[in-house]
Amino acid sequence: MAVFACKSQKSVHTASHAPFVGLQTSGCFGYCPVFKLTVLGGGLVRYEGERFVEKEGRDSFMLTKEELVRLRAKVASVNLWQYPDRIESQIMDAPSATLFAYDSAKTKRVSGSIDRPVPLLELENMLKDLAEAHGLQVKRGVDPRAVPADAKKELILKLKPELNAGNWIAQFTEFRVQLVRRISSENIWLVGYDSKQIDEKTIIELFKNTEGVVEVQANAKVEDRN
C-alpha cells in the first residue's frame, strides 16, 4: 500500500509539472505579435514574448482552478489529435499559429492561419484571453518604433526636397523615433521620439549631423521657435 501511494503521488507531481497544451504564433507582413504560451498540468502558464509584443522575454502566471477546469474541458472537446499537422490556407500573409497538445511522451501540433476550423480558433482565442486576463497583452501587435505616450516629445524636421522621409528615418534603428505627420509641402515633418531613451539636445545634434537634414528644432510654440 505504501509503495502504491508513493507511486501515485509521484505521478500527480509529474503531471502537474508537465505541459498539456500550448500556443505559438508567427509573424506576418506587419506587427503581428509573436509569442509562445505553454500551460502546465498544475495551471502554471509559461510565456515567451519574441517580438511585436508589449512584453518581450519570459514571464509566467497561474490559472485559477476555474480557469484550468474550463481550459481542460476545451482542450478535450477540440481534440487536436484528430487534425492534420498542417492546415493549408488560401489567405496570403495572414497571421498563423500552432497549437500543441501533449500526452505523456507524445506531442501533437496543428498549424494554420485564420481560416482554420472554428474549434481551433476558439481554443487559440481562449488561450489569448487567459493571458490577457493575467496582464499579458498578446492580441495586439506593438510597433517596435512606437514611442510611449508618457515619454513622447517632438521635433520639427526639414529634409531636402528629394528625400523620402520614411526611408530617411528608417536608418535610426537604435532609437524609437517615428514620423508623426507632414506639416508642410516643403518636406517638413513632425517627428516623435522617446525622451527617456535620448534627450532633446542629443537627438537634435544627431539629426543635424545626418545627411539630408536642412533644419531641425524642438516643437515649441510659434513665438518660441528659432
Helices and strands as residue ranges (DSSP letters): H 2-17, E 19-25, E 34-40, E 44-51, E 57-62, H 65-78, G 80-82, E 97-103, E 106-112, H 118-133, G 149-151, E 152-159, H 165-169, E 177-184, E 188-194, H 200-208, E 213-218, G 222-224
